[in-house]
Amino acid sequence: QRMSCDAISSVLQTKKLGITTMKMPKLLFAAIALAFSSSSAFVVPSYHQAITRRQQQSQVSSPVVLSGKASSAKKKKRAASGSAGAGSGGGFGSRAKENVQGKVRSVSGYTGSGTKPLRVAANTFDAIRKKYGKDACSDLYVRTLVNDSTTFWFVGKLARRTNADDPEIKGESVPTEMEAALSQKRLIFEYAKKLRPQNLDGPYAKELELWLAPPDSEMDVVQNKVSLTKVVGSTKAISDTFSVADVGYNPEIYVGDEVNEGGLRVTRDDEGNPVNPVFEINN
C-alpha cells in the first residue's frame, strides 16, 4: 500500500507522545486480553495500519499479563525435582534452571508469573530509551521453522545501556546487543506466542528463532531495504560481568483489526535477507 510523505511524517511524529503505561485506557487492556484468546484465521494486514500502530506504540510499555496454569500436582513435582523438561517451545517453566542468576529474566510456571518480569523489562526499556534514545535499541522479529519459515513477525524492541560510566548501570560491563537479546529471549518467546498464537504457539512453538533489526527500522524493513540478523548462542555465552538489569524489552501490542489479522510481519530468507526487490512509497 502507498503512503504520502506527509502521512509518514505524521506517523513518525507520534513517537513524541511519550504515553506511559499508567495512562493507557481500559479499552486497550480489554483489547490485549482479547488478543490472548483469539483463534482467528490468518489474514494479511495492511502495512500502513501495522506500521502506524507500531510507531504509535514505540515508547509505550505493555501491561499484558503472561500466564501459565500449574496444578497443585505440578507445583509439588517442581518443588521435588527443582527443574522441568527442556524445549524452547514449551510453556512457562519448561526448561531446567541454568546457573545464570542475574543474567536472564526467568519465567516460572505459575499463574500470572509473566507479569513481573515483563513489567520490569518494559519499565527498564522506557528508562533506557528516554536516557539514550533509539541508538541504544534494536527491533525484534520472531519466526518459527515449523510453520511458514519465511514469515518474520515483529514482536517489539529491546534496549541496553551503552555507557560504562552510567551511574545507573548494574553490571561490570556494557551489554552487547546479542547479550541483551539472549538474556530476554525466553520472555520474548513466551510473549510472542501469546501475541500471535495462530502462527507461533502450539505445534508452531517448537522451533522459534529470534532476529534483530536496526532501531525503528519498521518502514525500511517493509520496503526490503534492511536485512535481519539472527540471535545465536545460549545464555552460557553471556559475560559474567553482565547484568540483566541493564537491558529492557518493549513488547508489541495488537489492537483493533490486528487482534485477528495479525500485525507487522515481513518475508525473508533463511539468512534474514529480503526475497523481494526494494520498493519505494510514493506520494
C-alpha positions as CSV (number, residue, x, y, z in Angstrom):
1,Q,0.0,0.0,0.0
2,R,1.1,3.6,-0.6
3,M,1.5,6.4,2.0
4,S,2.2,10.0,1.3
5,C,5.3,11.7,2.7
6,D,3.0,13.8,4.9
7,A,1.4,10.6,6.2
8,I,4.8,9.0,7.0
9,S,5.8,12.2,8.8
10,S,2.6,12.1,10.8
11,V,3.3,8.5,11.8
12,L,6.8,9.3,12.9
13,Q,5.7,12.3,14.9
14,T,3.5,10.1,17.1
15,K,6.7,8.8,18.8
16,K,6.9,12.1,20.7
17,L,3.7,11.5,22.6
18,G,5.5,9.9,25.5
19,I,2.5,7.8,26.6
20,T,3.1,5.8,29.8
21,T,1.7,2.5,31.0
22,M,-0.3,4.2,33.7
23,K,-2.1,6.4,31.2
24,M,-3.2,3.6,28.9
25,P,-7.0,3.4,28.6
26,K,-9.0,0.5,30.0
27,L,-10.2,-0.3,26.4
28,L,-6.6,-1.1,25.5
29,F,-6.4,-3.6,28.4
30,A,-9.6,-5.3,27.1
31,A,-8.2,-5.4,23.5
32,I,-5.0,-7.0,24.8
33,A,-6.9,-9.6,26.8
34,L,-8.9,-10.4,23.7
35,A,-5.7,-10.9,21.7
36,F,-4.7,-13.8,24.1
37,S,-7.9,-15.7,23.4
38,S,-8.1,-15.1,19.7
39,S,-8.1,-18.1,17.3
40,S,-9.0,-16.4,14.1
41,A,-7.6,-17.4,10.8
42,F,-4.5,-15.8,9.3
43,V,-5.3,-12.7,7.2
44,V,-2.7,-10.5,5.6
45,P,-3.0,-7.0,7.1
46,S,-2.3,-3.5,5.7
47,Y,1.3,-2.5,6.1
48,H,0.1,1.1,6.5
49,Q,-2.0,0.0,9.5
50,A,0.6,-2.2,11.1
51,I,3.4,0.4,10.9
52,T,1.2,3.2,12.1
53,R,0.2,1.1,15.1
54,R,3.8,0.2,15.8
55,Q,5.0,3.8,15.6
56,Q,2.3,4.9,17.9
57,Q,3.4,2.3,20.5
58,S,7.2,2.7,20.1
59,Q,7.6,4.1,23.6
60,V,4.6,2.5,25.3
61,S,5.2,-0.3,27.8
62,S,2.8,-3.3,27.7
63,P,0.7,-4.1,30.8
64,V,0.0,-7.6,29.4
65,V,-0.1,-10.4,31.8
66,L,1.6,-13.6,30.6
67,S,0.2,-16.5,32.5
68,G,0.5,-20.2,32.7
69,K,-1.6,-22.6,34.8
70,A,0.1,-25.1,37.0
71,S,-1.9,-27.7,39.0
72,S,-1.0,-28.5,42.6
73,A,0.5,-31.7,41.5
74,K,2.7,-29.9,39.0
75,K,3.8,-27.5,41.7
76,K,4.7,-30.4,44.0
77,K,6.6,-32.0,41.2
78,R,8.6,-28.8,40.5
79,A,9.4,-28.5,44.2
80,A,10.6,-32.0,44.3
81,S,12.6,-32.0,41.1
82,G,13.7,-28.4,41.0
83,S,13.5,-28.4,37.2
84,A,11.3,-29.3,34.3
85,G,11.8,-30.7,30.8
86,A,13.7,-28.9,28.2
87,G,12.5,-27.5,24.9
88,S,12.2,-23.9,23.6
89,G,8.5,-24.4,22.6
90,G,7.1,-25.4,26.0
91,G,5.1,-23.3,28.4
92,F,6.4,-21.3,31.3
93,G,9.0,-23.1,33.4
94,S,9.5,-25.9,30.8
95,R,13.3,-25.6,30.9
96,A,15.8,-26.8,33.5
97,K,17.2,-23.9,35.5
98,E,20.6,-22.7,34.5
99,N,23.1,-21.2,36.9
100,V,22.7,-17.7,35.4
101,Q,21.5,-15.7,38.4
102,G,21.3,-12.1,37.4
103,K,21.9,-12.8,33.7
104,V,18.4,-13.7,32.4
105,R,14.8,-12.7,33.0
106,S,13.4,-16.0,34.3
107,V,9.8,-17.0,33.6
108,S,8.3,-19.6,36.0
109,G,5.3,-21.8,35.5
110,Y,2.6,-20.3,37.7
111,T,-0.5,-18.2,37.1
112,G,0.5,-14.6,36.4
113,S,4.2,-15.4,36.6
114,G,5.0,-13.5,33.5
115,T,3.6,-10.2,34.9
116,K,6.6,-9.1,37.0
117,P,9.4,-9.9,34.5
118,L,7.5,-8.3,31.7
119,R,6.7,-5.2,33.7
120,V,10.3,-4.9,34.8
121,A,11.6,-5.4,31.3
122,A,9.1,-2.8,29.9
123,N,9.9,-0.2,32.6
124,T,13.7,-0.7,32.1
125,F,13.2,-0.2,28.3
126,D,11.4,3.1,29.0
127,A,14.2,4.3,31.2
128,I,16.9,3.4,28.8
129,R,15.1,4.7,25.7
130,K,14.5,8.0,27.5
131,K,18.1,8.4,28.5
132,Y,19.9,7.0,25.4
133,G,17.5,7.4,22.6
134,K,16.9,5.0,19.8
135,D,20.5,4.2,19.2
136,A,20.6,2.0,22.2
137,C,17.6,-0.1,20.9
138,S,17.0,-2.8,18.4
139,D,13.9,-4.1,16.7
140,L,12.9,-7.7,17.3
141,Y,11.3,-10.4,15.0
142,V,10.4,-14.0,15.6
143,R,9.8,-16.8,13.1
144,T,9.1,-20.5,13.5
145,L,10.7,-23.2,11.4
146,V,7.6,-25.4,11.8
147,N,5.1,-23.1,10.2
148,D,5.9,-20.6,7.4
149,S,9.6,-20.1,8.0
150,T,9.8,-17.2,5.5
151,T,7.4,-15.1,7.7
152,F,9.1,-13.0,10.4
153,W,6.8,-11.4,13.0
154,F,7.6,-8.1,14.6
155,V,7.3,-8.6,18.4
156,G,8.8,-5.5,19.9
157,K,12.1,-3.8,20.8
158,L,15.0,-4.2,23.2
159,A,17.2,-1.6,24.8
160,R,20.5,-1.7,26.6
161,R,22.7,0.7,28.5
162,T,25.7,1.6,26.3
163,N,27.8,3.8,28.6
164,A,30.1,2.2,31.1
165,D,30.1,5.4,33.1
166,D,26.4,5.4,33.5
167,P,25.8,5.7,37.3
168,E,22.7,3.5,36.9
169,I,24.5,0.6,35.2
170,K,24.3,-2.5,37.4
171,G,26.8,-4.8,35.6
172,E,30.5,-4.5,35.3
173,S,30.4,-4.3,31.5
174,V,28.3,-2.7,28.8
175,P,25.8,-5.2,27.4
176,T,26.2,-6.2,23.8
177,E,23.2,-6.3,21.5
178,M,23.4,-10.1,21.5
179,E,23.6,-10.3,25.3
180,A,20.5,-8.1,25.5
181,A,18.6,-10.5,23.2
182,L,19.9,-13.7,24.7
183,S,19.1,-12.7,28.3
184,Q,15.5,-11.9,27.4
185,K,14.9,-14.5,24.7
186,R,12.8,-16.8,26.9
187,L,10.5,-13.9,27.9
188,I,10.2,-12.6,24.3
189,F,9.3,-16.1,23.0
190,E,6.6,-16.6,25.6
191,Y,5.2,-13.2,24.9
192,A,5.3,-13.8,21.1
193,K,3.3,-17.0,21.5
194,K,0.6,-15.1,23.3
195,L,0.7,-12.2,20.9
196,R,0.2,-14.4,17.8
197,P,-0.8,-17.9,18.9
198,Q,-2.3,-18.7,15.5
199,N,1.2,-18.8,14.0
200,L,3.7,-19.0,16.9
201,D,2.1,-21.1,19.6
202,G,1.1,-24.8,20.0
203,P,2.8,-27.0,17.4
204,Y,4.5,-24.0,15.9
205,A,6.3,-23.1,19.1
206,K,8.8,-26.0,18.9
207,E,11.4,-24.2,16.8
208,L,11.2,-20.4,17.4
209,E,14.0,-18.1,16.3
210,L,14.8,-14.5,17.4
211,W,16.1,-12.0,14.9
212,L,17.3,-8.4,15.2
213,A,16.9,-5.3,13.0
214,P,18.2,-1.7,13.4
215,P,16.2,0.5,15.8
216,D,12.9,2.0,14.5
217,S,13.5,0.4,11.1
218,E,10.0,-0.9,10.5
219,M,9.5,1.1,7.3
220,D,12.8,0.2,5.9
221,V,12.3,-3.5,6.7
222,V,8.9,-3.4,5.0
223,Q,10.4,-1.8,1.9
224,N,13.0,-4.6,1.8
225,K,15.9,-2.2,2.4
226,V,17.1,-3.9,5.6
227,S,18.3,-7.5,6.4
228,L,17.7,-9.2,9.7
229,T,20.3,-10.7,12.0
230,K,19.8,-14.0,13.8
231,V,20.3,-14.2,17.5
232,V,22.6,-17.2,18.1
233,G,24.1,-18.8,21.1
234,S,22.8,-19.5,24.6
235,T,22.9,-17.9,28.0
236,K,26.2,-19.5,28.6
237,A,27.7,-17.0,26.1
238,I,26.7,-14.1,28.3
239,S,29.6,-12.5,30.2
240,D,29.8,-12.9,33.9
241,T,30.1,-9.2,34.2
242,F,26.7,-8.7,32.5
243,S,23.5,-7.8,34.4
244,V,20.0,-8.2,33.0
245,A,19.1,-5.1,34.9
246,D,20.9,-3.1,32.2
247,V,18.6,-4.3,29.4
248,G,14.9,-3.9,28.7
249,Y,12.1,-5.2,26.4
250,N,9.2,-3.2,24.9
251,P,6.6,-5.7,23.7
252,E,4.4,-5.2,20.6
253,I,0.7,-4.8,21.3
254,Y,-2.1,-5.7,18.9
255,V,-5.3,-3.6,18.9
256,G,-8.3,-3.4,16.6
257,D,-8.1,-5.5,13.5
258,E,-4.6,-6.6,14.4
259,V,-6.0,-8.9,17.1
260,N,-7.5,-11.1,14.4
261,E,-5.4,-10.3,11.3
262,G,-2.1,-10.0,13.0
263,G,0.4,-7.1,13.0
264,L,3.5,-6.3,11.2
265,R,5.4,-9.2,9.6
266,V,7.8,-9.5,6.7
267,T,9.2,-12.1,4.3
268,R,12.9,-13.0,4.5
269,D,15.1,-16.0,3.5
270,D,17.0,-18.2,5.9
271,E,19.8,-15.6,6.1
272,G,17.4,-12.8,7.0
273,N,17.7,-11.2,3.6
274,P,14.7,-9.8,1.6
275,V,13.4,-12.1,-1.0
276,N,11.7,-9.4,-2.9
277,P,13.1,-6.2,-4.5
278,V,13.3,-2.9,-2.8
279,F,10.3,-0.6,-3.4
280,E,9.5,3.0,-2.5
281,I,6.4,4.5,-1.0
282,N,5.4,7.2,-3.4
283,N,3.4,10.4,-2.9
